[in-house]
Amino acid sequence: MKRRGRIVAFLLLIVVFGLTIGTTAKPVVNDVKLGLDLQGGFEVLYQVTPLKDEAPKITEEMVQDTANALRNRIDVLGVSEPSIQIESGNRIRVQLAGVEDQESARELLSTQANLTFRDADDNLLLDGNDLKEGKAKANFGENGNPVVTLEMKSPTKFGEVTTKISQKAPENVMVIWLDFIEGEDSFRAEVAKEKPKFVSAPYVKNPINSSDVEISGSFSLEETKNLAGILNAGALPVLLEEVYSTSVGAQFGEQALNKTIFAGIIGISLIFIFMIVYYRLPGLVAVITLSIYIFIILLVFTLINGVLTLPGIAALMLGVGMAVDANILMYERIREELRVGKSIKTSFMAGAKSSFSAILDANITTIIAALVLFYFGTSSVKGFALILIISILTSFLTAVWGARIFLGLLVNSGVFDGKTAWFGISKSKVHAPEEQIETLELTTKFDRFDFVQTRKKFYAISAVLLICGAVMLGIFKLNLGIDFSSGTRVEVLADHPLTTDELSSYLDEIGHPTDDIVISGDAGDMGVMRYKDEFKQEEVNKLKVDLAAEFGSDPNISTVSDTVGKELVQNAITSLLLAMLGIVIYVAFRFEWRMGVATIIGLFHDVFFMVAVISIMRLEVDITFIAAVLTIVGYSINDTIVTFDRIRENINHRGRIDNVAELADIVNKSLRQTLGRSVNTVLTVVFVVVALMLFGAESIRTFSIALLIGLFAGTYSSIFISAQIWFDLKKREINKKGAIKVEDTKKQWGSDEPIV
């Protein structure tokens, strides 16, 4: 009866979760807001400056008023759920995902709405202060042409002004301007142009003693609506300077979304297959909890009104690979307990309890890196960090607590008593209880390796590789993207394979030549061009029109000013150093200072190795590369902590270390005992990263390659660098003191943790 109850409870939970996910997954997915890199749109970062040199300094109130005015204008566009954020006190970031007419939207946002009425000599007669607020309307004139109607505050004043103008024949025109620039704009210079800068210039034959004003011109209906919206939203109290902008064509977004989701399905499917094949019954539980994990992340993300970006999807996929690490840690511990001859129930309880400390420490260090990335990151990188944080917290709910519940029900049912094969352990590998073998004395597949004895060889290998990397880095430098070097980046997507000559010739023809052209895409249908100059809004608009006409789809165009580029470099270095510092402090607190020192050396080793290889491969380094570096910092620490956790356990088990040989034995045993877990964890994350590399969007390819390099570098350093450096530091202590009496002064997390 007891057996049936546990199994029935397990099956009922599966049914409940299955029905819940099955019936709500589609609505949840549909509620996820897509960023502009997944559905097209544009993002612009404005630097807020005073209108005039003698104007007062920018205040928080002025910036907030400007942001409110921008929001009112966006409402005119009808864009659903725009993002407007104030940054650094004097900057405003605007993100409009899904907007179709990007050119009009950008013009609408950047227009100051400084309306003035002038004569033919450019003398100011009236301005926006003479208008009644909120009375501008899109309308139709007598001939059915679109016009904008306004109301004046004083009909008398308007009558006086129109009287003066009517007397200036043949130049009796009232010139209506938006954002007239003194000393630069002129009616006489503009009137001869096909598209003059002024709004309209109607003739005034007789005085007009009325409050009603009609602005007519060669307007479309949409233009009159926008103009009326600008005037009603009010003039911006400041000047807006674009210091960063990016524009994504809808086709780019759709392609990136489809390719990355496809890559995600492949990567996550491989993880599921591996877990079931290798861990059997616990692997099945991992698949169940990971499925719940993915659903919860998407649900939480919609509840907090998050915006899913391309790096965000990568973070979700990466989170699955890292979340399974908690399962692997627990399952490997259970398998060790089974091998010494303990029962299924006892092994489950002991394995779950002993793995908790390493799981918690490893995840806290990753959260530290993610928090730093979120604080210093911009735009889509914040989305990446946010999903990574949500992923780590959710993995505790599913991979730790959830897995214990599901596996606990199966184990405590008694159905699997004595059936170690269901946990991936054959009978031949199980010791009889009477042998009294302890888990820390078990043999492993790696017992022939003496890591400590060969450590100097690996020191030498690393030194040679790092020196070569430094030389190559000095020669080739980093191939910095515009995020760090400033300038303009243009991507075009064609319906046929492109060639460098084709793109070069066309760019010469339209007046934007460049030698920096790269052909990419699975079919060679994508061209990437870079310019050192930062294109202005007018240049961006014209280039978009030209490229769309030639290649059939809107291009992606990003511009970064020199100021923002320098800030991104500074933020990248600061975030990396702070993440490392925070992690090392935590490791030193939880373990000991020598492990903290060994950890920081390993981290610098990993980061420099990644940077050197990326430099040699000539891959473009953008802001997502920093996300990859910080992710690997967290992951490398994760791996190192698991090793140090086992070293601490082995030391505490001995109670006293009398000589260096005994210390070496402890380090070797710890590395051998955790190496299987390290290999399996790396393998599951590699599944995801390789899938992203092969099938994901082009824009995160460098990110994926950097992650792959970092994964191997991190695993290598945790085994051959960090652990060995700790050994050398500890060796000095033994040589000095003669022997070390071990006291467990730092209690392991979860040693009294209850098991379901």
N, C-alpha and C positions, 0 to 999 in steps of 0.2 A: 504493500500500500504506500509505504514511504517512497519507494523507488518510482512508482507510477506518478505520485504527486509531484516530485521534483521534475520529472521529464515533462509532465503535462504543463507545469508552470513555465518551463523553458519554452515549450511550443506555443503556449498562449502569449508569452511576451513577444515571440517572433511574429505571431499573427497580428498582435496589437501594433507593434512598430511597423510591420509591413503594410498594414492597412492605413496607418497614419501617414506614412511616407508616400504610399501609392496614391492616396486621395488628395494630399496637399502639396506634393512636390511640384506639380505643374504650376499651380497658383503662386507658390513661393518663388519659383524660377522666373515666372512672368513679372513678379513684383521687384526683381532685382534691377536696380538702375544701372544702365551701362554707361561707362565713361565715353568721352568723345573719341578715344582711340579705338573703340569698338563699334561705334555707330556714326562716326563722322562728327564734325563740328569744329569749334575753335576755342582756344584758350589764349588770353592775353593778360599780361601783367603790366599795370600802369604805375609809373612813378608820378606821384602827386607833387606839383610844384606851384608856387604862387603865380597869379596872373601877370603881375608886373614885378620888376626888380625891387621897387620900393614898397611892394605889398608886404603885409605882416607875415611872419613865419607860419608854416603849416601847423595846425592844431588837430587834436583828435576829433574835435567837433566838425572841423572843415572836411576831414577825410570821411567821417561818417555821413555828413550831408552829401558829399559827392557819391558815396556808395549808394545812398538812398535814391539820388537822382538817376544813377545808372540802372538801379532796379526798376524805377518807374519807366524808363525807356525800354527796358527789356520786356516789360509787360505789354508795351505797344507791339512788340514783335510776336507775342503769343508763344514764346518759348516755354516749354513745360519744365518746371523745377530747375531754374538756372542756379549756378553756384557763384556767389559773390563774397569774397573773403578779404578782410583787411589784414595786411602783413607788414611787419617791421614798422608799424606806426604811420608810414607815409606811402604805402603801396596798396593797390587794390588788384586782386586776381579775379578775373571773370572767366567762367567756363560755361560755354553754351553747347551742350551736346545735342546733336540731331538737327541743328539749325541748317536749313537748306541754302538760303541766300546769305552766305557768309560775308560777302563784300558789303552788302547793304547794312548788315548787322554791325560790322566793324565801323562803318562810317557813322551809323546812328549813335554808337557808343562814344566815339571820339569827338563828335561835333560838340563845340562848347555851347551852342544855342544862344550865342551873344547876338541877338537880333538888333540891327540898327537900320534906320531910314536916313539916307543921305541924298545930297543933290549931285549934279554932274561933276562938281568940283570936289567931291568926297567930304564935304562938310557935314558933320553930324547934326541931324535935325531932331530925331526921336530915337529912343532905344526901348529895350524890353520893359523898363520900369514904367513906361507910358501905357502898357497893355493891362487889361483886366486879366487876373490869374485864372487859368483853367477854361478860358473862353475860345481857345483856338479849336477849329473844327474842319474836318475834311468835307468839302461840299462840291457842288457843281455850279458853274457860272451860267450866264445867259445863253451861251452857245452850247451848253452841255459839257463843256470842258472841265476837268478836275481843277478845283481851286481850294485855297485855304482861307477861311474867314476868321477875322479877329475883331475884338472890341476894344476901343480906346477908352481910357479913363476920363479924358477931357475932350469932348467934341470941339470946344472952343480952341484949344491948343492945336488940334489937328487941322482946324479951319485956317488958323494963322500960318501954319507950315505949308499947307497946300496953296494958300494965296501967294506966298513968296515963290514957290516953285512955278506956278502958272505964269508968273511974270518974267520968267527966264527963257522964254522961247528964243531960238528953236531947241534949247537944251532944257526944256521944261519937263524933266523926268525925275521921278522919285525912285531912287535906287535902293532896293531892299537887299541887305546883306546878312549873311550868317557868318560870324567870326571874322569880321573885317580886321585886317592887320595893318596898323598905321605904318606908313613909309614903305609898304610892300604892295598892297592892293591899290588898284586904281580903276575907276569906271572906264576911262578912256582907253586903258590898256586891255581891259577885259571885253569891252563891247564888240570888238572886231573878231573875237574868237568864236569858234563854233560852239564851244561849251564854256561860257563865261562862269566865273566863280560866284558872281552875285545871283541871288534867287530870281529876281525879276526887276524890270525897270519900266513901269507903266508911265505914259505921258499924263500930265495933269493940266487940263485945259482951263478948268474953272475951280475955284475954291470948293472944298468939301467940308461942310459944317455938320459932320455926322460922326458918331462913335464907331460905326461899322466900316471895316476895312476888308478889302478882298485882295489876296495875293494870287496873281495868276501867272502862268508861265507854261513851259512845255513839260508839264507834270504828268506822270501816270497816276492812277488812283492810289496805288500803293505808296508812291512818293508823298502824296498829300497827307495820307494817314500818318506816315513817319514824321513829316514836318510838324503836323499838328501835335503829335505825341511829344516831340522834342520840346516844343514851345510850352506845352502844358506841364511837362516834367520840370521845366525851369532850367535856367542857365547854370552850368557847372561853376562853382565858385573858384575853381582852380584850373590850371593847365594839366593835361594828361599826356605823359610821354610814355610810349611803348618801350619797355626795356626787355620784354620777352614775349614771344607769341608762337603759337603752333596751330597749324590748320590741317585737319585730317579729312580727306575725301571719304565719302560714304562707302565707296567700293573697297577702299583700304580697310576700313573698320569691319565691314562684313567679312572680308577674306580673313583678316586676323582672328576674328571671333571663331569662325568655322574651323580654321586650321588648328588653333590652340585647343579648342574643345575636343577635336579629334585626337590630338596628341595626348590630352588628358585621359581620354577613354582608354587609349592603348597603354599608357604608363600605369594607370591605376589597375587595369585588368591584369597586367603582368604581376603587380604586387599581390593581388588577390590569389592568382594561380600559385605563385611561389609560397605564400603563407600556408595554403591548404596542402600542397604537395610536401613541404618540408616539416610543418608542425602538426599536420593532420587535424585532430579535433580542436586543439587550441587555435590552429590556423583558421578553421571555420568560424570560431568565435570572433577572431580578429576581423574577418571579412564582414561579419554582422555589425560589430561595433564601429568599424571604419565607415560603413554605409550610413549608419546613424550619425556618425561624426560629420560627414560631408553635408548631410541634410541640416544638422543643427547650425553649422557654420553659415550656410546660405540663409537660414531662418533668422539667425541673430543679425546678420548683415542687413537684411531687409528691415528688421525692427529698429535698428539704429540709423536707418535711412542712409546707409553707405552707398558709395558709387563704385561699381566693379570695373576695374581697368584691366588692361592686358597683363601688367605685372601682378595684379591682384589674382588673376586666374592662375598664374605661375606659382604664386604664394600658396594658393589653395592646394594645387597639385603637390607642391613641395611639402606642404603641411601633412599630407597623407603619408608621404614617404618618411617624414620625421616622426609622425604620430605612431607609426607602426613600430618605432624603436622601443616605445614603452612596452608594447606587447612582447617584442623579442626579448627584452631584458627579463621580463617576468617568466616567459616560457623557457628560456635557457636555464634560469634558476630552478624551475620545476623539474626540468630534465636532469639536472645535477642531483637533485634530491632523489629522483626515481632511480638513478644509477647506483646509489649507495644502498638500495634495497628498501627504502621507505615505501609506505603505502601511497596510493594515489591521493587520498585525502590529506595525509600528512605532508606529502611533497607539495601539494597545491598551496596549503597554508604557509609552509616554510618559504616556498619560492616567492609567493606574493609579498610576504612580509620583508624578506631580505632584499628584494629588488626595489622597494619603495624609495629608499635613500638615494640610490643612484638616479632613479627616474626624476625625483624632485630636484636634485642638484643640477642635473643636466638641463632640465627645462627652465629653471630659474635663470641660468646663464644665457640661454637663448632669448628669453624675454628681455634681459638687460640689453642685448644687442638690438632687438626689435624696438624697444622703447626709445633708444638713442636714435635709431633710424627714423622713427615716427616724428621725433621732435625736430630733427635737423632736415628731414626730407622735404621735398616739395611735390605738390601735385600727385601724380600717379604713384610715386615712391611712398608717399604716406599711405595710400591704399594698400600697397604691398605690405608695409609694416603692420597696418591695422589687421589685415587678414592673418598675418603670421602670429600676432598676439592672440587673436581670437582662436586660432588653430591650436596654439599651445594650451590655452586654458580649456578648450573643448576636449583636447586629448586626455586631460585629467578626468573629465567626466565620463568619457567613453572607454579609452584604452586602459585606464586604471580602475576606476570604480565600476564602469559598465562591464568590462571584461571579467572582473571578479564575480559579479553577480551571475552572468551567463555561465561562465565556466564552473563557478561554485555550485550552481544547480545541477549541472551534469555530473560533476565529481561526487557530490554528496548524495546523488541518487543511488550510488552503489553499482550501477550498471557496468561501469568501466573498471571496477576493482581488479587489480592484477593485470589489466590489459595495457601494458606500457606501449605497445605498438600504436595505439590510438594517439600517443603523444610523440611519435617518431623515434621511440627507443626500442630497439630489438631486445629480446630476452637475453641474448648473448652478452650484451653490454651492461646488464644489471648484476651487481654484486649481491651475494646472499647477506641477509642482515647479520648473521653470526660472524661475518668477516670484520664487522665494525669499522668499515672504511668511512672516513669523513669526506664531506664534499670538497673540502679544500685540498685533499690528497688524491683526488681522482686524476687518472691519466687523461691526456688529450691527444688530438691528432697532431699537435704542434710540439710535442715533447722533445723532438730531436733538435729544435732550434734553441740556441743559446744566445739570446738577444743581448745580454750584458757583455758577454765575452767579445762579441763582434761590434760593440757600440762605436768604437773608434773608427772602424771602417765606414760606418754610416755617417759619423761626424765628417769624415773626409769627403764622402760622396756629396753630402749636403753642402759642404764648404765649396767644393769645386763647382757644383751646380749654381750656387748663389753668386760666386765670383764671375762665372761665365754669364749669368743673367745680368749682373751689374754692368759688365762690359758691353753686352748687347744692348742693354737699356740705355747706356751712355751713348752708344752709336746711333741706334734707331729712334730713341726717345719713345714716348707714348703717342699713339695715334689718337690724339684728343679730339673728341667730337665737339660740336658747337656749344654743348652744355658747359664745357670748361674753357674753350678757346675763343668763344664768341664768333659771330658770323651768321650765315644762313645755310640751311640744309633743305634740299628739295628732293622729293621722291615722286617719280611718275610710274604709273601702272598702265601698261599697254596691252592690247589684245593680240600681240605678236611678239616674238623674241626681238630684243633690242640689241643694238651694237653701239660701241663707244663712238664710232665715227658718225653714226646716224644722229645720236644725241648731240655730239659736239657741233655738227653742222647746223642743226636746228637752233641750238642755243646761240651760235654766232649770228644766225639770221635774225633772231628776235632781240639781239643786243645784250645777251647775258652769257658771254663766253666763260668757260672754265676748263681747266685741265684736270680737275679732281672729279672724275666720273667713275663710278663703280656699277657694273651690271650684276644684279642678284636676282633672287626668285627662283623657284624650282624649274621654271621654263625659261629663265633668262628674260622675263618680261617686265622686270622692275629696274629702273635706273635711279641711282642716288648721286646727286651732285652737291658739292659743297663750295661755299663762297666765303672769303674772309670778311667781306663787308656785310654789315647788317642792313637788310633791305627795309625801306620805309613802307608804310601801309599802301601807298599808291603803287609802288613797284610790285609788292606782293599781289595786289588785286589784278594788275595787268598780266603778271606772270601766270597766275592761276587761269585767267581767261585764255591766254595763248596756249598753255599746255593742255588744258581741257579740250580745246578745239582740235589740237593736233593728235592727241592720244586717246580721246574719248572718255576720260574720267578725270575728276578733280584730283589734283596732286596734293601731296602733303608738303607743307612749307613751314619751317620753324626758324625763328630768328632769336638770337640771344645777344644782348648788348655786352660790351666789355665789362661793365660794372657787375652785372649779374653773373657773368662767367667767372670772375674773380671770387665773388661771394660763394659760388657753388664749390669751387676748389677749396676755399677755406673751410666751408661747412663739412665737406667730405673728409678732410684731414682731421678736423675737430671731432666729428662723429666717430671716426675710426679709433682715435686715441681715447676718447671717453668710454667707448664700448669696451676696449681692452682694459682700461683702468678699472672700470666697474666690475668686470669679470674677474680680474686678478685679485681685487680686494675681497670679493666673495669667496674665491677659492682659498685664499690665505686664511680667511675667517673660518671656513668650514673644515679645512684640512690643516695645513701649516704653511709658513712663509716660503719654505723651500719649494713646495708644490706650486705656489703662486709664481715664484721666479721661473721655474721650469715651464709653467704654462705660458707666460708672456714671451719667453724665447721661442717656444713652439708656434705661437700665434704670429710673431714677426716673421718667422721662417715661412709659414703658409702664405701670408699676405704678399711678401716680397716675391715668392716663387710664382704666385698667380700673376702679379704685375709683370714680371719678367717674361713669362711665357706669352702673355697677351701682347706684349710689346714685340716679341719676335714674330708672332703670327700676324702682326700688323692689323689686329682687329680694332675697330673704333671703340674708344672708351667714352661712354656716356654716363648719365646719372644712374642708370640701372646697374652699371658695373659696381658702383659703390654698394648698392643693395646686395649684389652677389657676394662682395667681399665681407660685408657684415654678417650675412647669412652663414658663410663659411666659418667666420670667427666663432659664431654661436655653435655651429655644428662641430667644429674641431674641438672646442672646449667640451662639448657634450661627450665626445669620444674619449678625451683625456680624463674627464671626471670619472667615467665608468672604470677606467684603468686604475686611477688613484683610489677610488672607492674600494676596489678589490685589494689593492696593496695595503690599504689601511686595515681591511678585514684580516688579511693574512698576518700582518704585524701583530694585531691584537690577539690573534689566535696563538701566536708563538709566546707572547708575553715578555720575551727578552731576546735581544739580538746581541750575540757575543762577538761576532767577527764580520768582516766584509763578505766572506764567502756565504754566510747565512743571509746577509742582506741581498746579495746577488741572486740567491736561490728564491727569495721572496719575490723579487722583481720579475724574474723569469716565470715563476709559477703564475703570478698575477696576469702577465701578458698572455701566456698560453691559455689561461682559463677564460679570458675575455676576447681573445682573437676571433673565435667563432662568431660571437655576437657582433663584433666590429665588421667582419666580412659580410654578414647577413644584412646588417643595417645599411652599409654602404651600397650593397646590391639593390636593396629596395628603392633607395633614393636615386641610384643610377638609372633604374628603369624609367623613372619620371623624367629625369634630366635628359637622357638620350632621346626619349620620345619628344620632348620639347625641341631638342636640337634638330631632329630629323623631320618632324611634322609640324612644329609650331610656327608662329609668325616670324617673319624676318626681323622685326624690330626687337625681339628678345633672344635672338640667336647668340649674340655676344654674351648676354646674361647667362644663357644655358651653358655655353662653353666654359665660361669662367667658373660656374658652379661645378662642372665636371672636373676641371683641373683642381679646384679647391678641395673637392671631396677626397681625391686620392692623396693630395698633399696633406690634408688634415689627418687622414688615417695613418699615413706614413709618419708624420711628426709625433703623433700621440704614442706610437710604438717605439720608434727609433730615436726620437729626439727628446721629447718632454720627459718620458719615464726614465731615460738614461741620464739626463742632466740631473734629475732628482736623485738618482742613485749616486752620482759623483758628489753632489752636495752632502748627501747623508753619509757617504763614505768618509768624508772629512771629519764629520762629527764622531763617527766610531773610532777613527784613528786617534782623535784627540782625547776621547773619554775612555776608550778601551772597550766599552760595552754600553748598550742602551737598554734601560729598563722601560718597557712600553707601558704607558697608562692611557686608557681610553678617555682623554680629557674632552673630546668632542663627540658628543652623543650622536649616533646616526639617526637621521630622520626615520620615523615610522617604525622604530624597533618594537613599539607596543601597539602598532596599528592593528585594529580588529579586522578579521577576515569574514566576509559574508559566507 
